[in-house]
Amino acid sequence: MTKESVSNHLLELRARLLKFIILFGVFVIIGIPFAAEIYSFVAAPLISLLPDGSSMIATEVASPFMAPIKLVIYVALLFSMPWLFYQTWMFISPGLYKNEKKFTAPLMLSTVILFFSGVSFAFFIVCPIIFKFFIGMAPDSIQVMTDISQYLTFIFKLVFAFGIAFEIPIATILLVNSGITSKASLVKARPYLIVLFLVIGMLLTPPDVFSQLFLAIPMWALFEIGILFSKEK
């Protein structure tokens, strides 16, 4: 690969990243006027479980202003992800063989569907279970009142972790179909990968075993799905 070729690739990469940043910025600008409504929706899983008399609180002076802005940025990033996936595919596609390019559209669609499936699974199923467990474990002498900034960081860390983790079938299919590895090698490595999923669950989720298992078990299941649908050359 010549220096000119490398330079052209870097220029294209910069251009595609810029397109992503522009859309992300547009979503942020559009979302700011609706920050209160977005906050009410995102806070609902916790607020609905709080005991009577409890509420969300702001422990920092700037939190009432910064937390909704931070939330809009998180949501804008979330909804910009399909565009990032698309730009990534378009950057990679020139290097694919003709017979591989026909799978670009299905893989792109699957990537988006799996990402938002992971996000939905985390927000609508995992988060309420975790919140209910944490609140239920609090002694009667403790009044549960969660800081809004800490809550947003917690929930979006979990949501993005699940969104990315649900891309495992795509990664598995690409690894096998491209010839980088084989089904047999992945099956042989299954015990080590399960340990890896547990470690990833530990690193990307809050420090409790339930959150870790809620992420690690779907990752294992999705890995098996990827093995099932992958085809060797």
C-alpha positions as CSV (number, residue, x, y, z in Angstrom):
1,M,0.0,0.0,0.0
2,T,1.5,3.3,-1.1
3,K,1.6,6.5,1.0
4,E,-0.9,8.1,-1.4
5,S,-3.3,5.2,-0.8
6,V,-2.9,5.5,3.0
7,S,-3.5,9.2,2.7
8,N,-6.7,8.7,0.7
9,H,-8.0,6.2,3.2
10,L,-7.3,8.6,6.1
11,L,-9.0,11.4,4.2
12,E,-12.1,9.2,3.6
13,L,-12.1,8.1,7.2
14,R,-12.0,11.8,8.4
15,A,-14.8,12.7,6.0
16,R,-17.0,9.9,7.3
17,L,-16.3,10.7,10.9
18,L,-17.2,14.3,10.1
19,K,-20.6,13.2,8.7
20,F,-21.3,11.3,11.9
21,I,-20.3,14.3,14.0
22,I,-22.5,16.6,12.0
23,L,-25.6,14.4,12.4
24,F,-24.8,14.0,16.1
25,G,-24.6,17.7,16.5
26,V,-28.0,18.2,14.7
27,F,-29.6,15.6,17.0
28,V,-28.2,17.5,20.1
29,I,-29.6,20.8,18.8
30,I,-33.0,19.3,18.0
31,G,-33.1,17.5,21.4
32,I,-32.3,20.4,23.7
33,P,-35.8,22.0,23.6
34,F,-37.3,18.6,24.5
35,A,-34.8,17.9,27.4
36,A,-37.5,17.9,30.1
37,E,-39.7,15.4,28.2
38,I,-36.7,13.1,27.4
39,Y,-35.7,13.3,31.1
40,S,-39.2,12.2,32.2
41,F,-39.1,9.3,29.9
42,V,-35.6,8.1,30.8
43,A,-36.2,8.6,34.6
44,A,-39.5,6.7,34.5
45,P,-38.0,3.2,35.2
46,L,-36.6,4.4,38.6
47,I,-39.2,7.0,39.6
48,S,-42.0,4.4,39.2
49,L,-40.3,2.2,41.8
50,L,-39.3,4.8,44.3
51,P,-41.1,4.6,47.7
52,D,-43.6,7.3,48.5
53,G,-41.9,10.5,49.5
54,S,-38.7,9.7,47.6
55,S,-37.6,11.5,44.5
56,M,-34.6,12.2,42.3
57,I,-32.2,14.8,43.7
58,A,-29.4,17.1,42.5
59,T,-26.4,17.1,44.7
60,E,-24.4,19.7,42.7
61,V,-25.3,23.3,42.0
62,A,-25.1,22.9,38.2
63,S,-26.8,19.5,38.0
64,P,-30.4,20.8,37.4
65,F,-29.0,22.5,34.2
66,M,-26.3,20.1,33.2
67,A,-28.1,16.8,33.7
68,P,-30.7,17.4,31.0
69,I,-28.0,18.6,28.6
70,K,-26.0,15.5,29.3
71,L,-29.0,13.4,28.8
72,V,-29.7,15.0,25.4
73,I,-26.1,14.3,24.4
74,Y,-26.4,10.7,25.4
75,V,-29.7,10.3,23.5
76,A,-28.2,12.0,20.4
77,L,-25.3,9.7,20.5
78,L,-27.6,6.7,20.8
79,F,-29.7,7.7,17.8
80,S,-26.6,8.6,15.8
81,M,-25.2,5.1,16.1
82,P,-27.0,3.7,13.0
83,W,-25.4,6.5,10.9
84,L,-22.0,5.6,12.4
85,F,-22.6,1.9,11.5
86,Y,-23.5,2.9,8.0
87,Q,-20.4,5.1,7.6
88,T,-18.2,2.3,8.9
89,W,-19.7,-0.2,6.4
90,M,-19.2,2.3,3.6
91,F,-15.6,2.7,4.6
92,I,-15.0,-1.0,4.7
93,S,-17.1,-2.1,1.6
94,P,-14.5,-1.1,-1.1
95,G,-12.2,-3.7,0.3
96,L,-14.7,-6.5,0.1
97,Y,-15.1,-9.0,-2.7
98,K,-18.0,-8.7,-5.0
99,N,-19.8,-11.8,-3.5
100,E,-19.2,-10.3,0.0
101,K,-20.7,-6.9,-0.9
102,K,-24.2,-8.4,-1.5
103,F,-24.3,-9.1,2.3
104,T,-23.6,-5.5,3.2
105,A,-27.3,-4.4,3.3
106,P,-28.5,-7.4,5.4
107,L,-25.6,-7.1,7.8
108,M,-26.1,-3.3,8.0
109,L,-29.8,-3.8,8.8
110,S,-29.0,-6.6,11.3
111,T,-26.4,-4.4,13.0
112,V,-28.9,-1.6,13.6
113,I,-31.7,-4.0,14.7
114,L,-29.4,-5.8,17.1
115,F,-28.0,-2.6,18.6
116,F,-31.5,-1.2,19.4
117,S,-32.6,-4.6,20.6
118,G,-29.8,-4.5,23.1
119,V,-30.7,-1.0,24.1
120,S,-34.4,-1.8,24.5
121,F,-33.6,-5.0,26.4
122,A,-31.4,-3.1,28.9
123,F,-33.9,-0.1,29.3
124,F,-37.2,-1.9,29.5
125,I,-36.2,-5.2,31.1
126,V,-32.8,-5.2,32.8
127,C,-33.0,-1.7,34.4
128,P,-36.4,-2.1,36.1
129,I,-35.2,-5.5,37.6
130,I,-32.0,-4.0,38.8
131,F,-33.7,-0.9,40.3
132,K,-36.3,-3.0,42.0
133,F,-33.6,-5.2,43.5
134,F,-31.5,-2.3,44.8
135,I,-34.5,-0.4,46.2
136,G,-35.8,-3.6,47.8
137,M,-32.5,-4.3,49.5
138,A,-32.4,-0.8,51.2
139,P,-33.0,-1.0,55.0
140,D,-36.1,0.8,56.3
141,S,-33.9,3.4,57.9
142,I,-32.6,4.5,54.5
143,Q,-34.6,6.8,52.2
144,V,-33.8,6.1,48.6
145,M,-33.1,9.4,46.8
146,T,-30.9,9.0,43.7
147,D,-28.8,11.8,42.2
148,I,-29.9,12.6,38.7
149,S,-26.3,12.8,37.2
150,Q,-25.3,9.5,38.8
151,Y,-28.6,7.9,37.5
152,L,-28.0,9.1,33.9
153,T,-24.4,7.8,33.9
154,F,-25.6,4.5,35.4
155,I,-28.4,3.9,32.9
156,F,-26.6,5.0,29.8
157,K,-23.5,3.0,30.6
158,L,-25.8,-0.1,30.9
159,V,-27.8,0.8,27.8
160,F,-24.7,1.3,25.6
161,A,-23.0,-1.8,27.0
162,F,-26.0,-3.9,26.0
163,G,-26.3,-2.2,22.6
164,I,-22.7,-3.0,21.7
165,A,-22.8,-6.5,23.2
166,F,-25.8,-7.4,21.0
167,E,-23.5,-7.0,18.0
168,I,-21.7,-10.2,18.8
169,P,-23.6,-12.3,16.2
170,I,-22.5,-9.8,13.5
171,A,-18.9,-10.0,14.7
172,T,-18.9,-13.8,14.8
173,I,-20.4,-14.1,11.3
174,L,-17.8,-11.6,9.9
175,L,-14.9,-13.5,11.5
176,V,-16.0,-16.8,10.1
177,N,-17.2,-15.7,6.7
178,S,-14.1,-13.7,6.1
179,G,-11.9,-16.6,6.9
180,I,-10.1,-15.0,9.8
181,T,-11.2,-17.9,12.0
182,S,-13.3,-21.0,11.7
183,K,-16.4,-22.4,13.4
184,A,-14.3,-25.2,14.9
185,S,-11.8,-22.8,16.4
186,L,-14.6,-20.7,17.9
187,V,-16.4,-23.7,19.3
188,K,-13.1,-24.9,20.8
189,A,-12.6,-21.5,22.4
190,R,-16.1,-21.4,23.8
191,P,-15.1,-21.9,27.5
192,Y,-12.5,-19.1,27.3
193,L,-15.1,-16.8,25.6
194,I,-17.6,-17.5,28.3
195,V,-15.1,-16.3,30.9
196,L,-14.4,-13.3,28.6
197,F,-18.1,-12.5,28.5
198,L,-18.2,-12.6,32.3
199,V,-15.2,-10.3,32.5
200,I,-16.8,-7.9,30.0
201,G,-20.0,-8.0,32.0
202,M,-18.1,-7.1,35.1
203,L,-16.3,-4.2,33.5
204,L,-19.2,-2.6,31.6
205,T,-22.0,-3.0,34.2
206,P,-22.5,-1.8,37.7
207,P,-20.6,-3.8,40.4
208,D,-23.3,-6.4,41.1
209,V,-23.6,-10.0,40.0
210,F,-27.2,-9.5,38.5
211,S,-26.1,-6.8,36.1
212,Q,-23.1,-8.8,35.1
213,L,-25.1,-12.0,34.4
214,F,-27.8,-10.0,32.6
215,L,-25.1,-8.9,30.1
216,A,-22.9,-12.0,30.0
217,I,-25.7,-14.6,29.4
218,P,-27.2,-12.8,26.4
219,M,-23.6,-12.3,25.0
220,W,-23.1,-16.1,25.2
221,A,-26.5,-16.8,23.6
222,L,-25.8,-14.3,20.8
223,F,-22.4,-15.8,20.2
224,E,-24.1,-19.2,19.7
225,I,-26.5,-17.6,17.2
226,G,-23.6,-16.1,15.3
227,I,-21.9,-19.5,15.1
228,L,-25.2,-21.0,13.9
229,F,-25.7,-18.5,11.0
230,S,-22.0,-18.1,10.0
231,K,-20.8,-19.9,6.8
232,E,-17.2,-20.8,6.1
233,K,-15.7,-20.2,2.7
